[in-house]
Amino acid sequence: MRIALFSSCVPYVFRWKLRHKGELQVKRNLFAACVLSFALANAGSVQAMTAPQEQVALCARTHLKQLVREAHTPEQYNVLADCYEKLQKDYLEQAAEEKQEWVRRSLNVMASAAKYPRPVDSARNLFEYDLSMASQAGKLSLKYSQLAAR
């Protein structure tokens, strides 16, 4: 009796699952269409906002590498020099923030129970990294500005 009851219920259960799965699929498609239409509607406004910031977009790492490979004119070298100068300023700002964090963390150092890397060591390492990257960006800025002057 139990097997007969189970076998008689199986088609109804599968129909119910298929019916509800279909509704779920429609809801997913509707949700995807709404998200896609919202994204496409906002894409134009995002492009309009970023148009004046072409110089910032050129300074992205991938664009910067491409500019370095393709630079042959003084204008291109000036763009590279400006980008590296901007990067140098950004790294110096980050270094100033990390210096403050390093000072803050160095006030409460517990040497006896500390494991490496201590928070103060991490802050110092970030500070030194930002300074070295700023120095490197400064050197590259000077190099490309000299190439543009030729």
N, CA, C and O of each residue as an XYZ file, in Angstrom:
600
protein
N       0.814     -1.186      0.000
C       0.000      0.000      0.000
C       0.864      1.259      0.000
O       0.577      2.234     -0.695
N       1.913      1.211      0.788
C       2.785      2.354      0.870
C       3.466      2.632     -0.472
O       3.564      3.792     -0.873
N       3.926      1.626     -1.157
C       4.585      1.785     -2.452
C       3.595      2.322     -3.472
O       3.947      3.180     -4.282
N       2.388      1.842     -3.445
C       1.377      2.322     -4.375
C       1.065      3.797     -4.122
O       0.857      4.557     -5.068
N       1.032      4.200     -2.867
C       0.782      5.593     -2.538
C       1.930      6.461     -3.030
O       1.708      7.537     -3.585
N       3.151      5.996     -2.828
C       4.329      6.739     -3.277
C       4.357      6.859     -4.799
O       4.619      7.936     -5.335
N       4.091      5.766     -5.484
C       4.145      5.800     -6.943
C       3.011      6.631     -7.532
O       3.150      7.175     -8.627
N       1.902      6.735     -6.826
C       0.812      7.548     -7.344
C       1.045      9.036     -7.081
O       0.459      9.873     -7.768
N       1.893      9.388     -6.096
C       2.154     10.789     -5.776
C       3.303     11.369     -6.613
O       3.392     12.586     -6.768
N       4.165     10.532     -7.142
C       5.359     10.999     -7.846
C       5.037     11.918     -9.015
O       5.665     12.971     -9.124
N       4.099     11.586     -9.894
C       3.841     12.496    -11.019
C       3.360     13.867    -10.568
O       3.710     14.872    -11.188
N       2.574     13.933     -9.513
C       2.076     15.219     -9.039
C       3.195     16.067     -8.435
O       3.231     17.285     -8.607
N       4.104     15.400     -7.727
C       5.226     16.126     -7.129
C       6.117     16.696     -8.217
O       6.537     17.851     -8.135
N       6.408     15.902     -9.231
C       7.267     16.388    -10.303
C       6.599     17.513    -11.084
O       7.268     18.472    -11.470
N       5.299     17.417    -11.323
C       4.604     18.504    -12.006
C       4.668     19.789    -11.187
O       4.880     20.872    -11.731
N       4.483     19.659     -9.874
C       4.535     20.834     -9.012
C       5.922     21.465     -9.052
O       6.039     22.687     -9.149
N       6.993     20.635     -8.978
C       8.356     21.157     -9.019
C       8.653     21.803    -10.361
O       9.267     22.868    -10.418
N       8.222     21.168    -11.432
C       8.449     21.747    -12.747
C       7.721     23.070    -12.907
O       8.261     24.024    -13.466
N       6.508     23.118    -12.420
C       5.723     24.336    -12.540
C       6.382     25.466    -11.754
O       6.512     26.577    -12.267
N       6.795     25.202    -10.536
C       7.399     26.244     -9.715
C       8.801     26.590    -10.165
O       9.234     27.733    -10.018
N       9.517     25.624    -10.711
C      10.844     25.928    -11.240
C      10.720     26.850    -12.442
O      11.549     27.740    -12.632
N       9.707     26.646    -13.239
C       9.473     27.525    -14.372
C       9.177     28.943    -13.918
O       9.648     29.902    -14.529
N       8.398     29.084    -12.847
C       8.112     30.411    -12.318
C       9.381     31.051    -11.771
O       9.597     32.253    -11.919
N      10.210     30.241    -11.142
C      11.469     30.744    -10.618
C      12.365     31.214    -11.760
O      13.025     32.246    -11.649
N      12.388     30.464    -12.851
C      13.196     30.847    -14.007
C      12.694     32.162    -14.605
O      13.499     33.001    -15.010
N      11.388     32.348    -14.663
C      10.828     33.589    -15.182
C      11.213     34.750    -14.275
O      11.554     35.830    -14.756
N      11.159     34.530    -12.964
C      11.546     35.581    -12.030
C      13.019     35.930    -12.191
O      13.385     37.104    -12.135
N      13.862     34.929    -12.389
C      15.288     35.198    -12.592
C      15.511     35.992    -13.869
O      16.295     36.941    -13.889
N      14.818     35.602    -14.937
C      14.973     36.323    -16.196
C      14.486     37.760    -16.072
O      15.112     38.677    -16.604
N      13.387     37.959    -15.381
C      12.860     39.297    -15.182
C      13.827     40.135    -14.353
O      14.063     41.302    -14.663
N      14.376     39.553    -13.319
C      15.350     40.257    -12.485
C      16.593     40.613    -13.293
O      17.098     41.731    -13.190
N      17.088     39.675    -14.095
C      18.266     39.940    -14.925
C      17.988     41.047    -15.933
O      18.852     41.886    -16.186
N      16.788     41.055    -16.510
C      16.438     42.101    -17.466
C      16.374     43.464    -16.786
O      16.806     44.460    -17.365
N      15.846     43.525    -15.572
C      15.784     44.789    -14.836
C      17.190     45.302    -14.508
O      17.483     46.486    -14.674
N      18.040     44.411    -14.048
C      19.408     44.802    -13.710
C      20.146     45.280    -14.957
O      20.845     46.292    -14.913
N      19.998     44.574    -16.050
C      20.665     44.946    -17.295
C      20.170     46.294    -17.803
O      20.974     47.120    -18.234
N      18.858     46.533    -17.760
C      18.337     47.820    -18.227
C      18.812     48.962    -17.332
O      19.105     50.051    -17.824
N      18.889     48.723    -16.031
C      19.388     49.746    -15.114
C      20.853     50.042    -15.394
O      21.265     51.202    -15.394
N      21.642     48.995    -15.632
C      23.064     49.186    -15.906
C      23.274     49.946    -17.206
O      24.128     50.831    -17.272
N      22.515     49.616    -18.230
C      22.659     50.305    -19.511
C      22.201     51.752    -19.421
O      22.776     52.626    -20.070
N      21.183     52.010    -18.632
C      20.702     53.379    -18.476
C      21.737     54.246    -17.776
O      21.879     55.426    -18.094
N      22.451     53.671    -16.834
C      23.449     54.437    -16.092
C      24.800     54.477    -16.781
O      25.654     55.276    -16.395
N      25.020     53.656    -17.775
C      26.315     53.631    -18.453
C      26.587     54.954    -19.148
O      27.722     55.431    -19.138
N      25.586     55.545    -19.739
C      25.768     56.830    -20.410
C      26.132     57.931    -19.449
O      26.979     58.768    -19.763
N      25.515     57.953    -18.287
C      25.827     58.990    -17.314
C      27.225     58.808    -16.736
O      27.899     59.791    -16.429
N      27.663     57.575    -16.585
C      29.013     57.320    -16.078
C      30.043     57.767    -17.101
O      31.067     58.343    -16.734
N      29.786     57.507    -18.388
C      30.715     57.943    -19.417
C      30.762     59.462    -19.483
O      31.829     60.033    -19.709
N      29.646     60.118    -19.296
C      29.621     61.573    -19.315
C      30.391     62.153    -18.139
O      31.026     63.199    -18.271
N      30.343     61.488    -16.997
C      31.071     61.968    -15.828
C      32.567     61.783    -15.994
O      33.333     62.634    -15.542
N      33.015     60.707    -16.625
C      34.437     60.414    -16.715
C      35.101     61.084    -17.898
O      36.328     61.051    -17.994
N      34.357     61.687    -18.797
C      34.959     62.319    -19.966
C      35.953     63.418    -19.596
O      37.017     63.468    -20.213
N      35.680     64.319    -18.616
C      36.670     65.331    -18.283
C      37.895     64.771    -17.567
O      38.909     65.459    -17.450
N      37.814     63.558    -17.098
C      38.915     62.983    -16.339
C      39.765     62.063    -17.203
O      40.217     61.018    -16.735
N      39.987     62.437    -18.450
C      40.770     61.590    -19.340
C      42.198     61.427    -18.830
O      42.800     60.362    -18.970
N      42.735     62.494    -18.237
C      44.113     62.425    -17.731
C      44.228     61.399    -16.619
O      45.229     60.688    -16.531
N      43.209     61.314    -15.765
C      43.229     60.332    -14.680
C      43.156     58.924    -15.246
O      43.828     58.015    -14.758
N      42.331     58.743    -16.286
C      42.208     57.422    -16.894
C      43.501     57.001    -17.564
O      43.829     55.815    -17.592
N      44.239     57.963    -18.103
C      45.504     57.626    -18.746
C      46.550     57.186    -17.734
O      47.500     56.490    -18.094
N      46.394     57.576    -16.486
C      47.379     57.252    -15.468
C      47.141     55.900    -14.808
O      47.865     55.535    -13.882
N      46.154     55.160    -15.259
C      45.945     53.818    -14.718
C      47.132     52.945    -15.122
O      47.756     53.179    -16.157
N      47.434     51.961    -14.320
C      48.636     51.157    -14.550
C      48.663     50.491    -15.918
O      49.705     50.460    -16.571
N      47.526     49.957    -16.358
C      47.520     49.287    -17.660
C      47.742     50.287    -18.784
O      48.475     50.008    -19.732
N      47.111     51.449    -18.680
C      47.309     52.477    -19.708
C      48.725     53.031    -19.632
O      49.320     53.366    -20.656
N      49.262     53.126    -18.428
C      50.606     53.656    -18.249
C      51.634     52.745    -18.910
O      52.553     53.225    -19.575
N      51.487     51.454    -18.734
C      52.408     50.513    -19.382
C      52.312     50.616    -20.892
O      53.323     50.558    -21.591
N      51.095     50.770    -21.394
C      50.903     50.903    -22.839
C      51.523     52.208    -23.341
O      52.152     52.225    -24.399
N      51.352     53.296    -22.594
C      51.950     54.564    -22.993
C      53.468     54.500    -23.007
O      54.107     55.085    -23.881
N      54.049     53.792    -22.041
C      55.504     53.652    -21.995
C      55.995     52.917    -23.238
O      57.022     53.284    -23.808
N      55.266     51.878    -23.665
C      55.675     51.116    -24.845
C      55.547     51.934    -26.125
O      56.359     51.800    -27.040
N      54.519     52.786    -26.182
C      54.201     53.471    -27.431
C      54.695     54.911    -27.495
O      54.489     55.567    -28.516
N      55.333     55.427    -26.460
C      55.729     56.834    -26.429
C      56.915     57.088    -27.356
O      57.961     56.447    -27.249
N      56.719     58.054    -28.281
C      57.792     58.437    -29.195
C      57.847     59.942    -29.423
O      58.850     60.456    -29.916
N      56.780     60.650    -29.071
C      56.734     62.093    -29.319
C      56.863     62.847    -28.002
O      56.597     62.294    -26.934
N      57.277     64.127    -28.080
C      57.378     64.922    -26.844
C      56.053     65.052    -26.091
O      56.046     65.114    -24.862
N      54.925     65.092    -26.823
C      53.624     65.190    -26.154
C      53.343     63.934    -25.328
O      52.839     64.013    -24.208
N      53.674     62.789    -25.894
C      53.465     61.532    -25.165
C      54.380     61.454    -23.949
O      53.979     60.962    -22.895
N      55.609     61.939    -24.099
C      56.524     61.951    -22.949
C      56.032     62.914    -21.868
O      56.183     62.638    -20.678
N      55.442     64.049    -22.279
C      54.874     64.973    -21.289
C      53.720     64.340    -20.532
O      53.588     64.527    -19.322
N      52.883     63.590    -21.243
C      51.766     62.893    -20.583
C      52.307     61.893    -19.573
O      51.794     61.788    -18.459
N      53.344     61.159    -19.963
C      53.953     60.193    -19.038
C      54.557     60.888    -17.826
O      54.396     60.428    -16.695
N      55.253     61.996    -18.062
C      55.852     62.734    -16.945
C      54.777     63.236    -15.990
O      54.948     63.165    -14.773
N      53.669     63.745    -16.532
C      52.573     64.218    -15.682
C      51.952     63.080    -14.879
O      51.632     63.238    -13.700
N      51.786     61.931    -15.533
C      51.204     60.774    -14.836
C      52.104     60.315    -13.695
O      51.631     60.045    -12.591
N      53.403     60.230    -13.968
C      54.306     59.790    -12.907
C      54.420     60.838    -11.798
O      54.623     60.492    -10.635
N      54.289     62.114    -12.158
C      54.286     63.148    -11.126
C      53.055     63.022    -10.235
O      53.138     63.179     -9.017
N      51.907     62.736    -10.861
C      50.684     62.519    -10.088
C      50.816     61.292     -9.190
O      50.403     61.317     -8.031
N      51.392     60.221     -9.729
C      51.613     59.019     -8.911
C      52.531     59.317     -7.738
O      52.312     58.821     -6.632
N      53.565     60.131     -7.977
C      54.484     60.481     -6.897
C      53.740     61.226     -5.787
O      53.948     60.958     -4.604
N      52.878     62.157     -6.174
C      52.108     62.903     -5.163
C      51.179     61.972     -4.386
O      51.039     62.093     -3.169
N      50.550     61.048     -5.101
C      49.652     60.093     -4.435
C      50.417     59.237     -3.432
O      49.961     59.032     -2.307
N      51.581     58.738     -3.843
C      52.376     57.911     -2.926
C      52.880     58.717     -1.736
O      52.952     58.193     -0.625
N      53.228     59.972     -1.949
C      53.671     60.797     -0.825
C      52.529     61.061      0.158
O      52.745     61.102      1.369
N      51.309     61.240     -0.371
C      50.153     61.396      0.520
C      49.904     60.122      1.318
O      49.630     60.174      2.517
N      50.000     58.979      0.645
C      49.830     57.709      1.354
C      50.924     57.518      2.394
O      50.664     57.010      3.485
N      52.157     57.927      2.059
C      53.259     57.792      3.009
C      53.023     58.654      4.243
O      53.341     58.242      5.358
N      52.470     59.844      4.053
C      52.175     60.712      5.201
C      51.129     60.065      6.108
O      51.243     60.115      7.332
N      50.111     59.457      5.499
C      49.102     58.761      6.298
C      49.711     57.572      7.041
O      49.406     57.340      8.211
N      50.568     56.825      6.359
C      51.198     55.667      7.002
C      52.176     56.095      8.091
O      52.350     55.379      9.077
N      52.810     57.238      7.929
C      53.709     57.758      8.967
C      52.912     58.050     10.237
O      53.356     57.732     11.340
N      51.731     58.660     10.079
C      50.887     58.934     11.244
C      50.454     57.634     11.919
O      50.435     57.533     13.146
N      50.107     56.642     11.098
C      49.703     55.342     11.647
C      50.876     54.667     12.354
O      50.694     54.030     13.391
N      52.066     54.805     11.801
C      53.261     54.223     12.404
C      53.525     54.858     13.765
O      53.846     54.162     14.728
N      53.391     56.174     13.842
C      53.595     56.874     15.114
C      52.531     56.435     16.117
O      52.841     56.193     17.284
N      51.287     56.333     15.673
C      50.211     55.926     16.571
C      50.443     54.520     17.105
O      50.243     54.257     18.290
N      50.865     53.618     16.225
C      51.079     52.235     16.658
C      52.334     52.065     17.498
O      52.415     51.147     18.313
N      53.312     52.938     17.308
C      54.553     52.807     18.076
C      54.381     53.275     19.522
O      55.242     53.008     20.362
N      53.297     53.959     19.817
C      53.066     54.424     21.190
C      52.708     53.288     22.133
O      52.983     53.375     23.330
N      52.106     52.231     21.624
C      51.720     51.129     22.502
C      52.273     49.795     21.973
O      51.531     48.922     21.523
N      53.591     49.680     22.047
C      54.268     48.455     21.619
C      54.559     47.611     22.841
O      55.116     48.095     23.827
N      54.177     46.338     22.771
C      54.517     45.404     23.846
C      55.565     44.445     23.298
O      55.247     43.556     22.508
N      56.788     44.620     23.710
C      57.891     43.856     23.137
C      57.934     42.424     23.646
O      58.412     41.541     22.934
N      57.452     42.168     24.848
C      57.617     40.836     25.429
C      56.720     39.792     24.747
O      57.166     38.667     24.519
N      55.490     40.132     24.422
C      54.562     39.150     23.880
C      54.278     39.368     22.398
O      53.310     38.826     21.865
N      55.106     40.150     21.739
C      54.832     40.490     20.351
C      55.336     39.405     19.413
O      56.420     38.852     19.599
N      54.543     39.120     18.421
C      54.951     38.215     17.354
C      55.206     39.047     16.111
O      54.568     40.078     15.894
N      56.141     38.590     15.302
C      56.427     39.314     14.070
C      55.450     38.885     13.003
O      55.155     37.692     12.935
N      54.934     39.739     12.181
C      55.112     41.194     12.179
C      54.157     41.866     13.158
O      52.954     41.609     13.165
N      54.716     42.709     13.958
C      53.904     43.492     14.879
C      53.170     44.571     14.096
O      53.600     44.916     12.996
N      52.096     45.107     14.615
C      51.386     46.179     13.904
C      52.279     47.378     13.594
O      52.132     48.015     12.551
N      53.203     47.683     14.503
C      54.109     48.807     14.255
C      55.049     48.486     13.092
O      55.400     49.376     12.316
N      55.458     47.220     12.967
C      56.324     46.827     11.851
C      55.577     46.909     10.520
O      56.135     47.346      9.513
N      54.335     46.493     10.524
C      53.533     46.569      9.304
C      53.350     48.015      8.860
O      53.451     48.316      7.670
N      53.084     48.905      9.798
C      52.913     50.313      9.460
C      54.215     50.902      8.923
O      54.203     51.670      7.961
N      55.336     50.543      9.544
C      56.638     51.030      9.072
C      56.934     50.515      7.665
O      57.425     51.261      6.818
N      56.632     49.234      7.417
C      56.874     48.662      6.096
C      56.026     49.345      5.030
O      56.508     49.603      3.928
N      54.763     49.642      5.349
C      53.918     50.346      4.395
C      54.445     51.756      4.128
O      54.424     52.228      2.991
N      54.912     52.416      5.171
C      55.485     53.751      5.016
C      56.704     53.716      4.110
O      56.835     54.541      3.206
N      57.595     52.764      4.349
C      58.810     52.654      3.531
C      58.481     52.272      2.089
O      59.132     52.747      1.158
N      57.478     51.421      1.900
C      57.058     51.051      0.546
C      56.539     52.271     -0.204
O      56.907     52.498     -1.356
N      55.684     53.059      0.451
C      55.133     54.245     -0.204
C      56.231     55.242     -0.543
O      56.189     55.872     -1.600
N      57.214     55.395      0.341
C      58.322     56.302      0.041
C      59.150     55.809     -1.137
O      59.541     56.602     -1.992
N      59.419     54.514     -1.190
C      60.216     53.995     -2.306
C      59.458     54.109     -3.628
O      60.057     54.416     -4.658
N      58.150     53.866     -3.608
C      57.367     54.007     -4.830
C      57.290     55.475     -5.257
O      57.312     55.765     -6.453
N      57.202     56.393     -4.311
C      57.204     57.819     -4.642
C      58.543     58.221     -5.256
O      58.592     59.001     -6.207
N      59.613     57.686     -4.706
C      60.936     57.974     -5.248
C      61.065     57.438     -6.670
O      61.583     58.122     -7.554
N      60.601     56.235     -6.883
C      60.660     55.638     -8.217
C      59.806     56.430     -9.214
O      60.235     56.665    -10.344
N      58.616     56.836     -8.809
C      57.751     57.629     -9.685
C      58.374     58.988     -9.975
O      58.236     59.506    -11.083
N      59.055     59.567     -8.999
C      59.744     60.837     -9.218
C      60.865     60.712    -10.228
O      61.050     61.584    -11.077
N      61.611     59.628    -10.134
C      62.698     59.397    -11.092
C      62.144     59.213    -12.504
O      62.700     59.747    -13.464
N      61.052     58.461    -12.631
C      60.466     58.251    -13.948
C      59.867     59.543    -14.500
O      59.932     59.791    -15.704
N      59.290     60.361    -13.633
C      58.756     61.649    -14.064
C      59.877     62.536    -14.608
O      59.721     63.175    -15.649
N      60.993     62.570    -13.908
C      62.136     63.348    -14.360
C      62.678     62.806    -15.679
O      63.019     63.580    -16.573
N      62.760     61.501    -15.803
C      63.263     60.868    -17.034
C      62.410     61.265    -18.231
O      62.939     61.661    -19.269
N      61.076     61.159    -18.088
C      60.192     61.444    -19.216
C      60.084     62.937    -19.496
O      59.870     63.325    -20.645
N      60.225     63.776    -18.491
C      60.229     65.208    -18.761
C      61.505     65.620    -19.494
O      61.467     66.530    -20.322
N      62.641     64.964    -19.204
C      63.868     65.217    -19.954
C      63.765     64.725    -21.382
O      64.277     65.364    -22.301
N      63.097     63.573    -21.578
C      62.892     63.069    -22.945
C      61.979     64.001    -23.742
O      62.155     64.170    -24.948
N      61.004     64.605    -23.060
C      60.097     65.523    -23.753
C      60.805     66.815    -24.146
O      60.431     67.454    -25.129
N      61.828     67.202    -23.380
C      62.543     68.446    -23.650
C      63.490     68.302    -24.841
O      63.894     69.315    -25.411
N      63.847     67.121    -25.226
C      64.782     66.927    -26.347
C      64.199     67.327    -27.646
O      64.861     67.222    -28.678
